[in-house]
Amino acid sequence: MSYAHGTRRVVLGASLLTAATLLITGCGQDSGDTADEGPTENEDVTLTVATSQPETTPNYYCGVELLKERLEDADIGFTVELYPASQLGPDTERFAAVQAGDIDIDLQGASALSATYEPIGVVDAAYVFDDVDHAFEWIDTASSELFEDFSAETGARIVDGWFFGNRTFTTTDTPIESPDDLEGLAIRFPDSPQFLANAEAMGVTPVTVANEEIYVALQQGIAEGQENPIVATHSQSFDEILKVASLNNHQVGIHWLVVGENTYDKLSDEQSELLDETLHGIRAENRECVEEETNKILDEYRADSSYTVVEEDEVDRAAFTEKAEEFFSTYYDGERLELYESIREMAG
């Protein structure tokens, strides 16, 4: 398996999903068997859309709400029901429900998906992407092989990814300008192998409490900080306690749009095409919305003397990147190392 970039050019849109459908549904089927094909005409269908994000975050109001509005306004049979804030369970449980056909569309992080398909976790590695442009270039030009393998293994498609925001460190009172500043700090990280590897790669002492326990852990001093996009830090009120935001941007947060094959089986061609086009089409305006909200929050911090913002140009990004690359070059092996190296080769 080769993930060398430049070997395939992917044009996101219906052609990508059509190819994936042929790859997956064609295996082992008789050419005359039409039992698994979707309806030839539009039928009324209700889509269940789940996410861990609360309604106060951009990937909700500039993401799944737009999806609901546009699919229903098309008047071709769609009704869309939204379930934010992990109402349908934590990430791993929701993805199992996508595979089973109980959830139609879910927004998932790569680290959570790696519990089912390990190689996908690499795209959540610290400093694997230089920035969101790098991430989207990889999605558009070099992701097809990984995504096809993911679909074949899991029975679900990654249609695209929406920007969630750059994950940064926020702490009670410690500015983070270089890896040395993290020494001895107890920083909350999600309890997954890839996130814990990121902590080790940057020299962090991780505290692994559940997301719903972060606020109390910060209050009680169990953790001295956490890492999240600024929009998530603000929406969950962690910045009531954490007064230093360091824009080290160690991870480009992407929510992957995962749709089960069972969902496509109940859609007509017109409905499938509209679903894919709408998911792709929201990506750019969702990113703009996330960036605007992030800048708005940061400007509020900058105007408040009780907050400190360590700006991007004050962070020794080269030191962070070098430290991460040195770690992951030995942490990964086989196809995961090949994937990691191919993404880093695309860096500007």
C-alpha positions as CSV (number, residue, x, y, z in Angstrom):
1,M,0.0,0.0,0.0
2,S,1.4,3.4,-1.0
3,Y,0.3,6.8,0.3
4,A,2.8,8.7,-1.8
5,H,1.3,12.0,-2.6
6,G,0.7,13.1,-6.2
7,T,-0.1,9.6,-7.4
8,R,-3.8,10.4,-7.6
9,R,-5.7,13.6,-8.1
10,V,-9.1,13.6,-6.4
11,V,-11.8,15.9,-7.4
12,L,-14.2,16.1,-4.5
13,G,-17.8,15.7,-5.5
14,A,-20.1,13.1,-6.8
15,S,-17.4,11.4,-8.8
16,L,-15.4,10.4,-5.7
17,L,-18.5,9.0,-4.0
18,T,-19.6,7.1,-7.1
19,A,-16.2,5.5,-7.4
20,A,-16.2,4.5,-3.7
21,T,-19.7,3.0,-4.2
22,L,-18.6,0.9,-7.1
23,L,-15.5,-0.3,-5.2
24,I,-17.5,-1.3,-2.1
25,T,-20.8,-2.5,-3.3
26,G,-19.4,-4.2,-6.4
27,C,-17.3,-6.7,-4.4
28,G,-18.8,-10.2,-4.3
29,Q,-22.0,-9.3,-6.0
30,D,-23.5,-10.8,-9.2
31,S,-23.8,-8.2,-11.9
32,G,-27.5,-8.9,-12.2
33,D,-28.2,-8.6,-8.5
34,T,-30.1,-5.4,-7.8
35,A,-31.3,-6.3,-4.3
36,D,-29.0,-3.8,-2.5
37,E,-29.5,-0.9,-4.9
38,G,-31.3,2.2,-3.7
39,P,-34.7,3.3,-4.9
40,T,-34.9,4.5,-8.4
41,E,-37.2,7.4,-7.4
42,N,-37.1,9.8,-4.5
43,E,-38.8,8.5,-1.4
44,D,-39.4,10.2,1.9
45,V,-36.4,9.5,4.1
46,T,-35.4,10.8,7.6
47,L,-31.7,11.3,8.1
48,T,-30.3,11.2,11.7
49,V,-27.3,13.5,12.1
50,A,-25.2,13.2,15.2
51,T,-22.3,15.2,16.7
52,S,-20.5,15.6,19.9
53,Q,-20.6,19.4,19.4
54,P,-23.0,21.6,21.4
55,E,-25.3,24.0,19.6
56,T,-23.1,26.9,20.5
57,T,-20.2,25.8,18.3
58,P,-19.7,26.8,14.6
59,N,-19.7,23.2,13.4
60,Y,-23.3,23.1,14.6
61,Y,-24.8,26.4,13.5
62,C,-22.5,26.8,10.5
63,G,-22.5,23.1,9.7
64,V,-25.2,20.6,10.5
65,E,-27.9,23.3,10.7
66,L,-27.0,24.4,7.1
67,L,-27.1,20.7,6.1
68,K,-30.6,20.3,7.5
69,E,-31.8,23.5,5.9
70,R,-30.4,22.8,2.4
71,L,-31.5,19.2,2.2
72,E,-35.0,19.9,3.3
73,D,-35.3,23.0,1.2
74,A,-34.5,20.9,-1.9
75,D,-37.9,19.2,-1.5
76,I,-36.8,15.8,-2.7
77,G,-38.0,13.8,0.3
78,F,-35.4,14.7,3.0
79,T,-36.3,15.2,6.7
80,V,-33.2,15.8,8.8
81,E,-33.1,15.3,12.6
82,L,-30.1,16.8,14.5
83,Y,-28.7,15.4,17.7
84,P,-25.9,17.6,19.1
85,A,-23.8,17.4,22.3
86,S,-23.4,13.6,22.2
87,Q,-27.1,13.0,22.8
88,L,-26.8,9.7,20.9
89,G,-23.7,8.6,22.9
90,P,-19.9,9.0,22.8
91,D,-17.9,8.9,19.6
92,T,-17.2,5.2,19.5
93,E,-20.8,4.2,20.3
94,R,-22.1,6.6,17.6
95,F,-19.8,5.3,15.0
96,A,-20.9,1.7,15.7
97,A,-24.5,3.1,15.2
98,V,-23.4,4.5,11.8
99,Q,-22.1,1.1,10.8
100,A,-25.4,-0.5,11.9
101,G,-27.5,2.1,10.1
102,D,-29.1,3.6,13.2
103,I,-27.3,6.9,12.7
104,D,-27.0,8.2,9.1
105,I,-24.4,10.9,9.4
106,D,-21.9,11.6,12.2
107,L,-19.2,14.2,12.7
108,Q,-16.2,12.2,14.1
109,G,-12.6,12.9,15.0
110,A,-9.9,10.7,13.4
111,S,-8.6,9.6,16.8
112,A,-12.1,8.2,17.7
113,L,-12.4,6.5,14.3
114,S,-8.9,4.9,14.8
115,A,-10.5,2.6,17.5
116,T,-12.2,0.9,14.5
117,Y,-9.7,1.5,11.7
118,E,-6.3,2.3,13.2
119,P,-4.5,4.0,10.3
120,I,-6.9,6.9,10.2
121,G,-5.5,8.1,13.5
122,V,-2.4,9.4,11.8
123,V,-4.2,12.4,10.5
124,D,-4.7,13.6,14.1
125,A,-1.0,13.5,14.8
126,A,0.5,16.6,16.4
127,Y,1.9,18.9,13.7
128,V,1.3,16.4,10.9
129,F,-0.5,19.2,9.0
130,D,1.1,22.7,8.9
131,D,-2.2,24.4,8.7
132,V,-5.8,24.0,7.5
133,D,-4.8,24.7,3.8
134,H,-2.4,21.8,4.0
135,A,-5.1,19.6,5.5
136,F,-7.6,20.4,2.8
137,E,-5.0,20.0,0.1
138,W,-4.4,16.5,1.4
139,I,-8.1,15.7,1.5
140,D,-8.6,16.9,-2.1
141,T,-5.5,15.3,-3.7
142,A,-4.1,12.5,-1.7
143,S,-6.8,11.0,0.7
144,S,-8.5,8.6,-1.7
145,E,-6.6,5.4,-1.0
146,L,-6.9,5.8,2.8
147,F,-10.6,6.7,2.6
148,E,-11.4,3.8,0.2
149,D,-9.6,1.4,2.6
150,F,-11.5,2.8,5.5
151,S,-14.8,2.3,3.7
152,A,-14.0,-1.3,2.7
153,E,-13.1,-2.1,6.3
154,T,-15.9,-0.3,8.1
155,G,-18.9,-0.1,5.8
156,A,-18.9,3.7,6.2
157,R,-17.6,6.5,3.9
158,I,-15.7,9.6,4.9
159,V,-17.3,12.1,2.5
160,D,-15.3,15.1,3.5
161,G,-14.0,17.0,6.5
162,W,-15.1,20.3,8.1
163,F,-12.6,22.5,10.0
164,F,-13.2,22.4,13.7
165,G,-10.4,24.9,14.7
166,N,-6.8,24.6,15.5
167,R,-6.2,22.8,18.8
168,T,-4.2,25.0,21.2
169,F,-3.1,25.0,24.8
170,T,-5.0,27.0,27.3
171,T,-3.6,27.1,30.9
172,T,-4.4,28.7,34.2
173,D,-1.3,31.0,34.2
174,T,1.5,29.5,32.1
175,P,2.4,30.8,28.6
176,I,3.5,28.1,26.2
177,E,6.0,29.4,23.7
178,S,8.2,26.3,23.3
179,P,8.2,22.6,24.2
180,D,10.3,23.4,27.3
181,D,7.4,25.4,28.8
182,L,5.3,22.2,28.9
183,E,7.7,20.4,31.3
184,G,5.9,19.3,34.4
185,L,2.5,20.8,33.4
186,A,-0.6,18.6,33.9
187,I,-2.6,19.1,30.7
188,R,-5.8,17.3,30.0
189,F,-5.8,15.2,26.8
190,P,-8.5,12.9,25.5
191,D,-8.0,9.3,26.5
192,S,-7.2,7.8,23.1
193,P,-3.9,6.3,21.8
194,Q,-3.3,9.0,19.2
195,F,-4.0,11.9,21.6
196,L,-1.8,10.4,24.3
197,A,0.9,9.9,21.6
198,N,0.5,13.6,20.8
199,A,1.1,14.5,24.4
200,E,4.2,12.3,24.5
201,A,5.5,13.8,21.3
202,M,5.3,17.3,22.7
203,G,6.6,16.4,26.2
204,V,3.3,16.8,28.0
205,T,2.2,15.1,31.3
206,P,-1.3,14.2,30.2
207,V,-4.4,14.1,32.5
208,T,-7.0,11.8,31.0
209,V,-10.4,12.8,32.3
210,A,-13.7,12.5,30.4
211,N,-14.8,15.6,28.5
212,E,-17.7,16.2,30.8
213,E,-15.3,16.2,33.8
214,I,-12.8,18.8,32.4
215,Y,-14.3,21.8,34.1
216,V,-14.3,20.2,37.5
217,A,-10.7,18.9,37.0
218,L,-9.6,22.5,36.1
219,Q,-11.5,23.9,39.1
220,Q,-9.8,21.5,41.5
221,G,-6.4,21.8,40.0
222,I,-6.2,18.2,38.9
223,A,-5.3,19.7,35.5
224,E,-3.5,23.0,34.9
225,G,-4.7,23.3,31.4
226,Q,-6.3,21.6,28.4
227,E,-6.0,21.5,24.6
228,N,-8.9,22.3,22.3
229,P,-9.8,24.7,19.5
230,I,-10.6,28.2,20.9
231,V,-14.2,27.9,19.9
232,A,-14.6,24.7,22.0
233,T,-12.7,26.1,24.9
234,H,-15.1,29.1,25.0
235,S,-18.3,27.2,24.3
236,Q,-17.6,24.9,27.3
237,S,-16.6,27.8,29.5
238,F,-13.2,26.5,30.3
239,D,-11.9,30.1,29.8
240,E,-13.7,31.0,33.0
241,I,-10.8,29.3,34.7
242,L,-8.0,29.2,32.1
243,K,-6.6,32.7,31.5
244,V,-3.7,32.0,29.1
245,A,-4.3,31.0,25.5
246,S,-1.2,29.9,23.6
247,L,-1.6,29.7,19.8
248,N,0.8,26.9,19.2
249,N,-1.8,25.2,16.9
250,H,-0.5,21.7,17.4
251,Q,-3.3,20.0,15.6
252,V,-5.6,21.0,12.7
253,G,-9.0,19.9,14.1
254,I,-11.1,18.2,11.5
255,H,-14.5,16.7,11.9
256,W,-14.9,13.9,9.4
257,L,-18.3,13.6,7.8
258,V,-19.0,9.9,8.1
259,V,-22.0,8.3,6.2
260,G,-22.9,4.7,6.5
261,E,-23.4,2.5,3.4
262,N,-26.8,1.5,4.8
263,T,-27.8,5.2,4.4
264,Y,-26.9,5.3,0.7
265,D,-28.9,2.1,0.2
266,K,-32.1,3.9,1.0
267,L,-31.4,7.0,-1.1
268,S,-32.1,7.5,-4.8
269,D,-29.3,8.6,-7.0
270,E,-30.6,12.2,-6.9
271,Q,-30.8,12.2,-3.1
272,S,-27.3,10.6,-2.8
273,E,-25.8,13.2,-5.2
274,L,-27.4,16.1,-3.3
275,L,-26.3,14.8,0.1
276,D,-22.6,14.5,-1.1
277,E,-22.7,17.9,-2.9
278,T,-24.2,19.6,0.2
279,L,-21.6,18.1,2.6
280,H,-18.8,19.2,0.3
281,G,-20.3,22.6,-0.4
282,I,-20.6,23.6,3.3
283,R,-16.9,23.1,3.9
284,A,-15.6,26.5,2.8
285,E,-18.3,28.6,4.6
286,N,-18.0,26.4,7.7
287,R,-14.3,27.2,7.8
288,E,-14.9,30.9,7.4
289,C,-17.4,30.8,10.2
290,V,-15.0,28.9,12.5
291,E,-12.2,31.4,11.8
292,E,-14.4,34.4,12.3
293,E,-15.7,33.1,15.7
294,T,-12.1,32.2,16.7
295,N,-10.9,35.7,16.0
296,K,-13.8,37.2,17.8
297,I,-13.1,35.2,20.9
298,L,-9.4,36.0,20.8
299,D,-10.1,39.7,20.4
300,E,-12.2,39.5,23.5
301,Y,-9.3,37.9,25.3
302,R,-6.9,40.5,24.0
303,A,-9.1,43.3,25.2
304,D,-9.4,41.8,28.7
305,S,-6.4,42.4,31.0
306,S,-7.1,39.2,32.9
307,Y,-6.2,37.2,29.8
308,T,-2.9,36.6,28.1
309,V,-2.7,35.5,24.4
310,V,0.6,34.0,23.2
311,E,0.4,34.9,19.5
312,E,1.4,32.5,16.7
313,D,4.6,34.5,16.0
314,E,5.6,34.2,19.6
315,V,5.6,30.4,19.5
316,D,8.6,28.4,18.4
317,R,6.7,26.3,16.0
318,A,9.9,24.9,14.4
319,A,10.9,23.4,17.8
320,F,7.5,21.9,18.3
321,T,7.4,20.4,14.7
322,E,10.9,19.0,15.0
323,K,10.2,17.4,18.3
324,A,6.9,15.8,17.0
325,E,8.6,14.6,13.8
326,E,11.4,13.0,15.7
327,F,8.9,11.2,17.9
328,F,6.5,10.0,15.2
329,S,9.3,8.7,13.0
330,T,9.9,6.0,15.5
331,Y,6.4,5.7,17.0
332,Y,4.8,4.7,13.7
333,D,5.8,1.8,11.5
334,G,4.5,0.1,8.4
335,E,1.6,1.8,6.6
336,R,1.0,4.3,9.4
337,L,4.6,5.6,9.0
338,E,4.2,5.7,5.2
339,L,1.0,7.7,5.6
340,Y,2.6,10.1,8.1
341,E,5.7,10.7,5.9
342,S,3.6,11.3,2.8
343,I,1.5,14.0,4.6
344,R,4.6,15.7,5.9
345,E,6.2,15.6,2.4
346,M,3.2,17.8,1.2
347,A,4.0,20.5,3.8
348,G,4.8,23.8,2.3
